[in-house]
């Protein structure tokens, strides 16, 4: 029903500038009443980091940066949502226009640059939702302010963890957005140690330590990815989110004059390659959240078989509409049955 309705309204939405349509949609979804999540088949449930997830289908960071529509994501059947990227202080991000659709490729390009209401405003919204008994699992994606000098970037992450950590089911350290100058340099082992050392100290003040993951770029050379994986194991991280948007467009057959990172269907193959490599490099010791090109049950299934325990989508929601999570879950149940698995956890990494 939702998918059919969306097919009727999507042409009108696509007549609007992409960011304007995004804002309109979030404004509408922010009015969604808080209701219990729809029931999920037990075979889609899984336990990670001591937490139960109703299903493995999540919403990727970037869609709901400021936690304004959490009730809607629960009502639409997502198993979790990754909010953010949240920065310590409010910031506007890059000048508009900064989001562009590529409908023929079922892709988006964005150069948003971490627009954020700031951690205090976002934290207060999450606190209100927590007090109302929200059931959906909440990840919070964290990033530094654009004007933060290099020597204080690790401190930004620590500040965010102190304020946001106790509100999260897991946190994601974003060092891979292509739209904040110099941020991807923090994927090096030396700088990872600096960031996660500061974070570890900040977590010492929390009543409960949230699982900590790092989000990586799809444009890494495999040798660099291996070093990141080795460092993640050394630092005892809880997982890796793979992947962020790509700036290597020619490598995936896309040409566009718009600056920024590309997401959507063209990124699917590269994302799966990175997921499979992380699974191999870590011998399955780290939880992987697979992101990139997920718009159907088959897309999600192949990310899971490559090694992802959870999957996320964002661009797929833009093109497929609000019924996409429910459709993916139905398809995953059918695929489990067809392939003879009793639970989604049993399928993780079977195609790595």
C-alpha positions as CSV (number, residue, x, y, z in Angstrom):
1,X,0.0,0.0,0.0
2,X,2.7,2.5,1.0
3,X,4.8,1.6,-2.1
4,X,1.8,2.1,-4.4
5,X,1.0,5.4,-2.8
6,X,4.6,6.6,-3.1
7,X,4.7,5.8,-6.8
8,X,1.9,8.3,-7.2
9,X,3.5,11.1,-5.2
10,X,7.2,10.6,-6.2
11,X,7.0,12.5,-9.5
12,X,5.8,15.6,-7.6
13,X,8.5,15.2,-5.0
14,X,11.1,14.8,-7.7
15,X,10.0,18.1,-9.2
16,X,11.4,19.7,-6.1
17,X,15.1,20.3,-5.3
18,X,16.3,17.1,-3.6
19,X,17.1,18.8,-0.3
20,X,13.7,20.6,-0.2
21,X,11.9,17.3,-0.8
22,X,14.0,15.7,1.9
23,X,13.1,18.5,4.4
24,X,9.4,18.3,3.4
25,X,9.4,14.5,3.9
26,X,11.1,14.7,7.3
27,X,8.7,17.4,8.4
28,X,5.7,15.1,7.5
29,X,7.3,12.1,9.2
30,X,8.1,14.0,12.3
31,X,4.3,14.1,13.0
32,X,4.1,10.2,13.0
33,X,2.6,9.1,16.3
34,X,4.7,6.8,18.5
35,X,3.2,3.3,18.2
36,X,4.6,-0.2,18.9
37,X,6.7,-1.5,16.0
38,X,5.1,-3.9,13.6
39,X,5.7,-7.6,14.5
40,X,8.7,-9.2,12.8
41,X,9.2,-12.9,12.0
42,X,11.4,-14.4,14.7
43,X,13.9,-15.7,12.1
44,X,14.8,-12.1,11.3
45,X,15.8,-11.3,14.9
46,X,19.4,-11.3,16.0
47,X,21.5,-10.5,19.0
48,X,24.6,-8.2,18.8
49,X,26.6,-6.6,21.5
50,X,24.2,-8.0,24.1
51,X,21.3,-6.3,22.4
52,X,18.3,-7.8,20.6
53,X,17.5,-6.5,17.1
54,X,14.0,-7.2,15.8
55,X,15.4,-7.4,12.2
56,X,18.6,-6.5,10.4
57,X,17.2,-3.7,8.2
58,X,18.3,-0.2,9.3
59,X,18.2,3.4,8.1
60,X,21.6,4.8,7.3
61,X,23.0,8.0,8.7
62,X,22.2,11.1,6.7
63,X,18.5,10.6,6.4
64,X,17.6,11.8,9.9
65,X,20.5,13.8,11.0
66,X,18.8,15.5,13.9
67,X,16.5,12.7,15.2
68,X,13.3,14.4,14.2
69,X,11.4,11.3,12.9
70,X,12.4,8.4,15.0
71,X,8.8,7.3,15.6
72,X,8.3,7.1,11.9
73,X,11.3,4.8,11.4
74,X,9.9,2.5,14.1
75,X,6.4,2.5,12.6
76,X,7.8,1.7,9.1
77,X,9.4,-1.4,10.5
78,X,13.1,-0.6,10.5
79,X,15.0,-2.7,13.0
80,X,17.3,0.2,13.8
81,X,18.2,3.7,12.7
82,X,21.6,5.4,12.6
83,X,21.0,9.1,13.4
84,X,23.4,11.9,12.5
85,X,26.0,12.8,11.6
86,X,25.8,14.8,14.9
87,X,28.5,17.5,15.6
88,X,29.3,19.1,19.0
89,X,28.2,22.5,18.0
90,X,25.4,23.4,15.6
91,X,26.6,24.1,12.0
92,X,25.0,24.8,8.7
93,X,27.2,22.7,6.5
94,X,28.0,23.6,2.9
95,X,26.1,26.1,0.8
96,X,23.1,24.9,-1.2
97,X,22.4,23.3,-3.6
98,X,24.2,20.3,-2.1
99,X,22.0,17.2,-2.8
100,X,21.5,16.0,-6.4
101,X,19.5,13.1,-7.8
102,X,20.7,10.9,-10.6
103,X,17.4,9.1,-11.4
104,X,18.7,7.1,-14.4
105,X,21.3,5.6,-12.1
106,X,19.1,5.4,-9.0
107,X,21.8,7.4,-7.1
108,X,22.3,10.5,-5.1
109,X,25.2,12.9,-4.8
110,X,25.6,15.0,-1.7
111,X,28.1,17.5,-0.4
112,X,26.1,18.4,2.7
113,X,29.2,18.9,5.0
114,X,27.6,17.7,8.3
115,X,24.7,20.2,8.8
116,X,23.7,19.5,12.4
117,X,21.5,21.0,15.1
118,X,24.4,20.2,17.5
119,X,24.7,17.5,20.1
120,X,22.7,19.2,22.9
121,X,19.6,19.7,20.7
122,X,19.8,16.2,19.2
123,X,20.4,14.6,22.6
124,X,17.3,16.3,24.1
125,X,15.1,14.9,21.3
126,X,16.5,11.4,21.9
127,X,16.0,11.8,25.7
128,X,12.3,12.6,25.1
129,X,11.9,9.6,22.8
130,X,13.6,7.4,25.3
131,X,11.3,8.6,28.1
132,X,8.3,7.7,25.9
133,X,9.6,4.1,25.5
134,X,10.9,4.0,22.0
135,X,11.6,0.4,21.0
136,X,13.7,0.9,17.8
137,X,17.5,0.5,18.3
138,X,19.3,3.8,17.9
139,X,22.8,4.2,16.5
140,X,24.3,7.7,16.6
141,X,26.8,8.7,14.0
142,X,29.4,11.3,15.3
143,X,31.6,13.8,13.5
144,X,33.7,16.9,14.3
145,X,32.8,20.4,13.5
146,X,34.2,21.7,10.3
147,X,36.2,24.5,12.0
148,X,37.7,22.3,14.6
149,X,41.5,22.4,14.2
150,X,43.3,19.1,13.6
151,X,44.8,18.9,17.1
152,X,41.2,19.1,18.7
153,X,39.4,16.6,16.4
154,X,39.8,13.7,18.8
155,X,38.5,16.0,21.5
156,X,35.4,16.6,19.5
157,X,34.7,12.9,19.3
158,X,35.3,12.6,23.1
159,X,32.9,15.4,23.8
160,X,30.2,13.8,21.6
161,X,30.7,10.5,23.4
162,X,30.3,12.1,26.8
163,X,27.0,13.8,25.8
164,X,25.5,11.2,23.5
165,X,27.0,7.8,24.4
166,X,24.5,6.9,27.1
167,X,21.6,7.5,24.7
168,X,22.9,5.2,22.0
169,X,22.6,1.4,21.4
170,X,25.8,1.9,19.4
171,X,27.9,4.8,18.2
172,X,29.6,5.2,14.8
173,X,32.7,7.3,14.5
174,X,32.5,8.9,11.1
175,X,36.0,9.5,9.6
176,X,35.0,8.8,6.0
177,X,32.7,11.5,4.8
178,X,34.3,13.1,1.7
179,X,32.6,16.5,2.4
180,X,34.6,17.6,5.5
181,X,38.1,18.6,4.4
182,X,40.8,16.3,5.9
183,X,38.4,14.0,7.6
184,X,39.4,10.8,5.7
185,X,42.9,11.3,6.9
186,X,41.7,10.0,10.3
187,X,41.3,6.5,8.8
188,X,45.0,6.0,9.3
189,X,46.0,3.6,12.2
190,X,47.9,6.4,14.0
191,X,44.9,8.7,14.0
192,X,42.5,5.9,14.8
193,X,44.5,5.3,17.9
194,X,44.3,9.0,18.8
195,X,40.6,9.1,18.4
196,X,39.7,5.9,20.1
197,X,42.1,6.7,23.0
198,X,40.2,9.9,23.6
199,X,36.9,8.0,23.3
200,X,37.9,5.3,25.7
201,X,38.7,8.0,28.3
202,X,35.3,9.6,27.7
203,X,33.5,6.3,28.1
204,X,35.0,5.9,31.5
205,X,32.4,8.4,32.8
206,X,29.4,6.6,31.3
207,X,27.2,4.3,33.3
208,X,27.1,1.9,30.3
209,X,29.6,1.8,27.5
210,X,28.0,1.7,24.0
211,X,29.5,-0.4,21.3
212,X,31.8,1.7,19.2
213,X,32.2,1.2,15.4
214,X,34.1,3.1,12.7
215,X,32.7,4.0,9.3
216,X,35.0,3.6,6.4
217,X,35.2,4.9,2.9
218,X,34.6,2.7,-0.2
219,X,37.6,4.3,-2.0
220,X,40.3,2.7,0.2
221,X,43.0,0.6,-1.3
222,X,42.7,-2.9,0.1
223,X,46.1,-2.6,1.8
224,X,44.8,0.4,3.6
225,X,41.6,-1.4,4.5
226,X,43.6,-4.3,5.9
227,X,45.6,-1.8,8.2
228,X,42.3,-0.3,9.4
229,X,41.0,-3.8,10.2
230,X,44.1,-4.7,12.0
231,X,43.9,-1.5,14.0
232,X,40.2,-2.0,14.8
233,X,41.1,-5.5,16.2
234,X,44.0,-4.0,18.2
235,X,41.7,-1.3,19.7
236,X,39.0,-3.9,20.3
237,X,36.4,-2.0,18.4
238,X,32.9,-3.5,18.2
239,X,32.5,-3.3,14.4
240,X,32.8,-1.5,11.1
241,X,30.2,0.3,9.0
242,X,31.0,-0.3,5.4
243,X,30.7,2.0,3.4
244,X,30.3,5.8,3.2
245,X,29.7,7.6,-0.1
246,X,32.2,7.4,-3.0
247,X,34.1,10.1,-4.8
248,X,35.7,7.5,-7.2
249,X,32.8,7.8,-9.7
250,X,34.6,6.8,-12.8
251,X,35.5,3.5,-11.2
252,X,31.8,2.6,-10.9
253,X,30.8,4.0,-14.3
254,X,29.2,7.4,-13.2
255,X,30.0,10.8,-14.6
256,X,28.5,13.9,-13.1
257,X,29.5,17.6,-12.8
258,X,28.2,17.8,-9.2
259,X,30.7,17.6,-6.4
260,X,30.3,15.4,-3.4
261,X,29.9,11.7,-2.5
262,X,27.8,9.3,-4.5
263,X,25.4,6.8,-3.0
264,X,22.9,4.3,-4.3
265,X,22.8,1.5,-6.8
266,X,26.1,2.1,-8.5
267,X,27.9,1.7,-5.2
268,X,26.5,-1.7,-4.5
269,X,29.3,-3.8,-5.9
270,X,32.1,-1.9,-4.3
271,X,30.3,-1.9,-1.0
272,X,30.0,-5.7,-1.2
273,X,33.7,-6.1,-2.1
274,X,34.7,-4.0,1.0
275,X,32.3,-6.0,3.3
276,X,33.7,-9.3,2.0
277,X,37.3,-8.0,2.5
278,X,36.6,-6.9,6.1
279,X,35.1,-10.2,6.9
280,X,38.2,-11.9,5.5
281,X,40.7,-9.6,7.2
282,X,39.1,-9.8,10.6
283,X,38.2,-13.6,10.4
284,X,34.7,-12.6,11.3
285,X,35.7,-11.2,14.6
286,X,34.0,-7.8,14.0
287,X,30.4,-7.0,13.4
288,X,29.9,-5.4,10.0
289,X,27.0,-3.1,9.1
290,X,26.7,-3.2,5.3
291,X,25.7,0.0,3.5
292,X,25.6,0.9,-0.2
293,X,23.1,0.2,-2.9
294,X,20.5,-1.6,-0.8
295,X,17.1,-1.2,-2.3
296,X,15.7,-4.8,-2.3
297,X,15.8,-8.1,-0.4
298,X,18.3,-9.5,-2.9
299,X,20.6,-6.5,-2.3
300,X,20.4,-6.9,1.5
301,X,20.8,-10.7,1.2
302,X,24.0,-10.5,-0.7
303,X,25.5,-7.9,1.7
304,X,24.6,-10.3,4.5
305,X,26.1,-13.3,2.7
306,X,29.3,-11.2,2.1
307,X,29.6,-10.8,5.9
308,X,27.2,-8.0,7.1
309,X,25.1,-8.8,10.2
310,X,23.0,-5.7,9.7
311,X,22.3,-3.6,6.6
312,X,21.4,0.0,6.1
313,X,19.8,2.0,3.3
314,X,19.1,5.6,2.5
315,X,19.1,6.2,-1.2
316,X,16.9,3.1,-1.6
317,X,14.3,4.8,0.5
318,X,14.3,7.8,-1.8
319,X,13.7,5.7,-4.9
320,X,11.5,2.9,-3.5
321,X,9.5,4.7,-0.9
322,X,8.5,4.2,2.8
323,X,7.4,0.6,2.2
324,X,10.9,-0.5,1.4
325,X,11.8,-1.9,4.8
326,X,8.7,-4.1,4.9
327,X,9.3,-5.3,1.4
328,X,13.0,-6.2,2.2
329,X,12.0,-8.1,5.3
330,X,9.4,-10.2,3.4
331,X,11.9,-11.0,0.8
332,X,14.6,-12.0,3.4
333,X,12.1,-14.4,5.0
334,X,11.5,-16.0,1.6
335,X,15.2,-16.2,0.9
336,X,16.0,-17.8,4.3
337,X,13.3,-20.4,3.5
338,X,14.6,-21.0,0.0
339,X,18.2,-21.4,1.1
340,X,17.4,-23.6,4.1
341,X,18.5,-21.2,6.9
342,X,16.6,-21.1,10.2
343,X,17.7,-17.6,11.1
344,X,19.3,-14.5,9.5
345,X,22.4,-14.9,11.7
346,X,23.0,-18.3,10.1
347,X,23.4,-16.7,6.7
348,X,26.0,-14.1,7.7
349,X,29.2,-14.6,5.8
350,X,28.1,-17.7,3.9
351,X,29.2,-16.1,0.7
352,X,32.4,-14.4,1.9
